[in-house]
Amino acid sequence: MADERPGAACQASGVDPAQHRSGDPADVAGAYPPAALLDDPALLQRMVELTGRRMRATSSGVRAGQLLDRHARVIAEAASAHVAAGSGADLAPERVVLHVLANGDVSHADVPAGGPGERTALAIALARDAAALHEPLVAALALRRGRAAPVLWRTVGDRVAIALSAAVRAAGHGAEAPGLIAAVIAADPRYGKPRRTGVARAEGAERPFLVRQGCCLSYRTVKDQPCFTCPLLDDEGRAERLAGEVRAERSAG
């Protein structure tokens, strides 16, 4: 049975409990492993509430989805940087550390590097390890917050694929991105169907994209339009969005 004392997960992982929280139930700021969200129910509840306040989301399901989206994103970005460089990512729960701000936003994550390897094999390992890491949180959010587990799992798959695609392109291996995305999604059936990839072109600029399987619903909260990766946005809309951004950058320059 899990130790539900606040800070127990930090002690088990070697994270300084003083970094966890101040002792005030309303204070979520600190650095702690993902397991802390499950070992400390009050922390998870507060994180969901703060996510709703920050994102202006009224539905408990949307709040849960947004929390998982951010959680998965920062972990995937840190892990994908290692994979793009040709190293594995150590996603053992006790090795990952989340850095949480006072407003409940997960600013970034610390993910140790693993051993070297071939990128496709590393991507598959990343996808499987990310599924194992997120499984308890997905189950908790689906059970308590009214967001269906398949929807949450698609979010995890989307975030791993998007992060890895961006990391390999930044590292100069962009040609590998479509194959790595396919390998990531195929690594766990809970991630859903294969994702479509493409390149938006406008005003002389290009931007590769991946179409998420499900909408993150941000456009219903703090954003006034769907994300660039949203399935609600068609390719013409992506090109128009890119053109607008390019023109804005030129005007600002």
BELZITA-V328539 format. One record per pair of residues at least 6 apart in sequence whose C-alpha atoms are under 7 Angstrom apart, sorted by the first residue. I is the first residue (numbers start at 1). GAP is how many residues later the second one is. If there is no record, write none. Layout:
BEGIN
[[I:GAP] [I:GAP]]
END
This chain:
BEGIN
[[2:37] [3:36] [4:35] [4:36] [5:35] [6:34] [7:10] [7:13] [7:29] [9:24] [9:26] [9:27] [9:30] [10:6] [10:7] [10:10] [10:22] [10:23] [10:26] [11:6] [13:81] [13:82] [15:17] [19:11] [19:12] [20:10] [20:11] [20:12] [21:6] [21:7] [21:8] [21:9] [25:17] [26:20] [27:75] [28:15] [28:72] [28:74] [28:76] [29:71] [29:72] [29:73] [30:69] [30:70] [30:71] [31:66] [31:67] [31:68] [31:69] [32:65] [32:66] [32:67] [33:60] [33:61] [33:63] [33:64] [33:65] [34:59] [34:63] [34:64] [35:58] [37:6] [37:7] [38:6] [47:57] [48:15] [48:16] [48:19] [50:53] [50:54] [51:12] [51:15] [51:16] [51:53] [52:6] [52:11] [55:166] [55:167] [56:165] [56:166] [57:6] [57:164] [60:85] [60:86] [61:84] [61:85] [61:86] [64:77] [64:81] [64:83] [65:82] [65:87] [69:86] [69:87] [70:36] [71:35] [72:84] [72:87] [73:86] [74:34] [74:35] [75:34] [76:83] [76:84] [76:87] [77:86] [78:31] [78:32] [78:33] [79:10] [79:32] [80:83] [80:84] [80:87] [81:86] [82:6] [82:7] [82:31] [83:6] [83:36] [83:39] [83:40] [84:83] [84:84] [84:87] [86:30] [86:31] [86:32] [86:33] [87:26] [87:27] [87:28] [87:29] [87:30] [88:25] [88:26] [88:27] [88:28] [88:29] [88:34] [89:22] [89:23] [89:24] [89:25] [89:37] [90:21] [90:22] [90:23] [90:24] [91:20] [91:38] [91:39] [91:42] [93:40] [95:16] [96:13] [96:14] [96:15] [97:12] [97:13] [97:14] [98:8] [98:10] [98:11] [98:12] [99:7] [99:8] [99:9] [99:10] [100:6] [100:7] [101:6] [120:60] [123:57] [123:61] [124:59] [124:60] [124:63] [127:33] [127:57] [127:60] [128:59] [128:60] [138:11] [138:14] [139:10] [141:6] [142:6] [142:7] [150:40] [153:37] [153:38] [154:37] [154:38] [154:59] [154:60] [157:28] [157:34] [158:54] [161:20] [161:23] [162:48] [165:12] [165:16] [168:6] [168:9] [178:19] [182:12] [185:6] [185:9] [195:15] [195:16] [195:17] [195:18] [196:14] [196:15] [197:12] [197:13] [197:14] [198:10] [198:11] [198:12] [199:7] [199:8] [199:9] [199:10] [200:6] [200:7] [200:8] [200:38] [200:39] [201:6] [201:38] [202:37] [202:40] [202:41] [203:40] [203:43] [209:20] [210:19] [211:18] [211:19] [211:20] [212:17] [212:18] [212:19] [213:18] [214:17] [215:15] [215:16] [219:6] [219:7] [226:6] [226:7] [228:10]]
END
